[in-house]
Amino acid sequence: MPTRMAVQVTISSTESDQWHHRPLHIEILNSLRRENVAGAPALHTVAGFTRRQRVQTTRLVEAGG
């Protein structure tokens, strides 16, 4: 039985990033699907940081009413 390799890749983009006037995250997922990748999630990050920066957060609007 052939051995399969698993690789995790993290791509960071913003909601405003686009490719040919379409959301970048959707185009990345479509490209991975065309390449027969077994699976890939698109996650919305609320906060995070890198080694050289302070914690960054998204600006959330409360929709309660």
N, C-alpha and C positions, 0 to 999 in steps of 0.2 A: 504494500500500500504506500503511495507516495506521501512524503512528509510535506506539510504546508507550513509556511512561515506567517506569523502574525506580526504586524507592525502597527504601532499607534502613532498617529500624526495629529498634532494640534495646530489649527489655523485660527488666528484671531482676526476678526473683522468687525466692523460696525454695521448697524442696520442700514446706514446710508450708502454703504459700499455696493457698487453695481458693476455688472459685466454686460455690455450691450443692452443697457436700459432695463436689466432684470436684476433682482436681488442676488448678490454674489453667493450667499450661502446656498441658495437653491441651485445655482449653476454649478457649484462645486459638487453638490450631491448628485445632480444629473450626470456630471462627468464621471464620477466614481461608479455610478450604476452602469453606465455604458461600458466601463472597463471591467465589469463583473466582480466588483469588490463585494465581499460577503455582507457587509453592513456598515453603516456610518450614521451617527446621530448628529443633529444640529442642536446645540444647546444655547440658551440665553443666559448669559452670565450677569449676575447682579453686582458682584464686586470681585476684585482680585488685585494682585500686585506682582511686580517683577523684582529682580534682585536689586535694582538701583532706584526704584521709585517707591513712593508711599502708596498706601491702599487707595485705589480708584473705585468709585461707585457709579452706578447709573442713576440718572435722575428719574425717580419713579413718581408718577402722578397718582394720587389716591382717587379712585373713582367711586368711592362710597357716597351714599346720598341720602 
